[in-house]
Amino acid sequence: MNSSDRNYNVELTAEDYQKAYVEVAFLLDAFASTIDNIMGGNTAPVGRIAGRDTAAKLPLELNEPTLGEVVAALGEIMRAGFEFSLEGETLLFGRCILRDMCALRKIETGGALCRLFHAYFDGIANGLLCRPVKSRIVSAGEQCSFATAVQ
């Protein structure tokens, strides 16, 4: 049997998706905690490097974009799990799948996973803007806000 003879149609149930969601939450928690422990809490370089790598692979062509244009483009790409906007220099996250995963794992919002993700997000923005972007958590909870600056 060669690969063209295989049937790749898989029927997934809501239960299958829920199990995958729980597993991904567990794996992200383990990954972020491990990186946080290894790096002594300074995970920003890891996240930023990963984000810049992601930016280089995104199917986006933005000509001299502003931070607002980058955030809007990322909002469209990431809309399945996130809802965010830029208001002035504040990045607001309404819906956040990582916040939901933290709640599932009983992890405090704003911890290692959030810090790693936001460094990753900064790295993507940095890669698309070709300028450093740095965010700082202002508040974490049902809606998270980040002071965001282009340097």
C-alpha atoms as one frame of an Amber mdcrd trajectory, in Angstrom:
protein
   0.000   0.000   0.000   1.463   3.366  -0.943   0.530   6.710   0.587  -1.938
   7.546  -2.184  -3.975   4.419  -1.264  -4.541   5.523   2.344  -7.796   7.018
   3.432  -7.066  10.146   5.477 -10.686  10.983   6.223 -11.109  10.866   9.974
 -14.381  11.494  11.719 -13.875  13.436  14.947 -16.510  13.869  17.599 -17.025
  16.730  20.034 -15.558  14.417  22.689 -12.411  13.945  20.549 -11.991  17.726
  20.291 -12.505  18.155  24.041  -9.884  15.490  24.813  -7.443  17.180  22.421
  -8.133  20.564  24.058  -7.383  19.138  27.518  -4.197  17.474  26.213  -2.979
  20.646  24.505  -3.646  22.630  27.700  -1.591  20.100  29.662   1.270  20.172
  27.136   1.362  23.984  26.946   1.415  24.180  30.747   4.270  21.667  30.913
   6.209  23.413  28.138   5.832  26.917  29.567   6.644  25.766  33.118   9.744
  23.940  31.919  11.003  26.898  29.890  10.252  29.206  32.831  12.227  26.957
  35.214  15.179  26.589  32.839  15.307  30.306  32.048  14.727  31.404  35.639
  11.587  33.293  34.655  13.250  35.201  31.818  11.388  33.532  28.945  11.033
  36.650  26.788  14.009  35.850  24.507  12.629  32.362  23.796   9.189  33.721
  22.957  10.515  36.570  20.832  12.793  34.311  18.792   9.910  31.896  18.165
   7.660  34.818  17.222  10.133  36.289  14.739  10.489  32.841  13.171   6.690
  32.596  12.885   6.463  36.088  11.340   8.866  35.043   8.591   6.556  32.137
   7.712   3.219  33.975   7.775   1.499  34.468   4.437   1.388  38.251   4.922
   2.842  41.081   2.928   2.583  44.361   4.759   4.397  47.367   3.299   5.758
  49.542   6.102   2.894  48.664   8.462   1.975  50.416  11.664   1.558  48.469
  14.895  -2.205  48.878  14.476  -2.101  47.264  11.035   0.015  44.390  12.352
  -2.353  43.803  15.289  -5.368  43.901  12.940  -3.745  41.374  10.567  -2.784
  39.073  13.453  -6.292  39.421  14.889  -7.679  38.086  11.637  -5.189  35.195
  11.480  -5.687  34.252  15.148  -9.453  34.845  15.373 -10.259  31.182  16.051
  -8.780  31.433  19.538  -8.355  35.106  20.299 -10.058  38.454  20.138  -7.790
  41.422  20.665  -7.417  45.041  19.654  -4.996  47.894  19.994  -6.307  51.037
  21.664  -3.614  53.664  21.650  -0.622  51.911  23.179  -2.731  49.318  24.990
  -3.224  45.842  23.594  -6.510  44.436  24.929  -7.319  40.723  24.888 -11.026
  39.972  25.247 -11.280  36.321  24.251  -8.147  34.246  24.774  -7.913  30.495
  24.357  -4.803  30.437  26.540  -6.736  32.112  29.367  -9.355  29.381  28.969
  -6.633  26.734  29.110  -5.164  28.339  32.230  -8.609  28.182  33.850  -8.916
  24.523  32.869  -5.512  23.759  34.428  -6.191  26.053  37.435  -3.189  28.195
  36.495  -3.136  31.841  37.471  -3.590  34.165  34.508  -0.505  36.257  33.859
   1.925  33.456  34.754   4.554  31.591  32.755   2.283  30.598  29.859   0.936
  34.126  29.433   4.393  35.694  29.626   5.769  33.239  27.067   2.821  33.806
  24.709   3.098  37.588  24.904   6.821  37.488  24.211   5.930  35.275  21.226
   3.278  37.793  20.131   5.832  40.617  20.486   8.260  38.594  18.364   5.686
  38.175  15.605   4.924  41.910  15.663   8.660  42.641  15.703   9.192  40.415
  12.673   6.357  42.054  10.730   7.300  45.621  11.689  11.067  45.088  11.447
  11.300  47.028  14.716  11.389  45.845  18.334   8.017  45.562  20.069   7.716
  45.110  23.805   4.585  44.450  25.839   4.164  44.569  29.589   1.243  43.028
  31.444  -0.911  45.769  32.973  -3.783  43.552  34.050  -4.738  39.895  33.707
  -8.149  38.356  34.205 -11.363  38.207  32.219  -9.847  40.829  29.939  -6.096
  41.296  29.826  -4.319  44.498  28.911  -0.736  45.109  27.914   1.195  48.327
  27.570   2.734  47.906  24.125   5.504  50.011  22.642   7.384  49.998  19.367
  10.992  50.892  20.024
